[in-house]
Amino acid sequence: MGRKSVSIEKKAEIAALLKVLLNHSDIARRLNVSQKCVANIAEKIKNGEALANRIGQGRRRSTTNSDDRLLTIMTKRDRTQPLKVLAAKWIEAIGKTVSKDTVSRRLRSNGLNSYVQKKKPFRNRIRVRMRRLWCNRMQLWNADQWARVIRSDESHFELVNRVNRTFVRRTAKEKDCAFNFRPRLQGGGGSVSVWGCFTASGPGPILFYEGRLNRFRYVTLMGAVLPQLIDDLSSDQDGDWYFQQDNAPCHRADYTMQWFDQQEIRVLPWPPTSPDLNPIENVWSIIDRELAKVKIGSVAQLKEEIKRIWYEISDQTWADLSKSVSGRVITILRQKGRSCSQY
């Protein structure tokens, strides 16, 4: 193990204690330094030298600046290669033996830290271009227009397989104890499919459904709540309302779109693969986090908890999520239609 660096402040403390005639072992024990360190400070005081390290002290770096630049270049060629593989390539290139820790330190000193790669929808050039065109058009909308959008989506919650990671604290010998393992059931041990919508003024209805949605079941679901919701909203606020949905097949089917036309419901055109532009995704995340805090034993209880969390979300949160869309549009334009880490 290498020597521990001693700060100039601690060296000054050592010097002060030496002046009150404490012995070296007492000073070392009190300040948690070695007796050798105390002896070196005493020698510097005796010789009238400065307490700071002399220039040139310390072990010389095993790599040059040129070697470090090469490591940066190799890293940027493939951002996902493991540290072990990258270290082997670098050692072969510079002809020197260095440890993985040295490689890691060099990368961090150049600002190259490790982060978890985020999962985002696949988008080809056509989809990216469509997102850019949509954002270019919608950036002209003001806050009042965005506030008149009913945002909707479906989500799916499992009874058991809900939390991705759970941590336990254990000793090295307890790795096979039962508390290390979280039960995982095929199919989630029961699940709930939910549709919900909201506006800037607050939550709309939330509905549960069984099985997979097709165009007929989707229209039946919408018919039960959407026309009445729009009537209620229109009675409170004058003007037209837009209904927002993604491009799932049951949403965009001719049968579905004809129903919207018959009901005189204005559907907001939506770009492909764009959950980052729909703030209701944040609502599902809020619900998922809150569910993780509750022990749930049945599908019926799961439904009740989802409804409870949905209606307990504050009015300010609904308003803030609605306002965030204009910022999302600007961010996506800045990314030229590609993914961004913020949403």
Order of alpha helices (4+ residues) and beta strands (2+ residues): alpha-alpha-alpha-alpha-alpha-alpha-alpha-alpha-beta-beta-beta-alpha-beta-alpha-alpha-beta-alpha-alpha-alpha
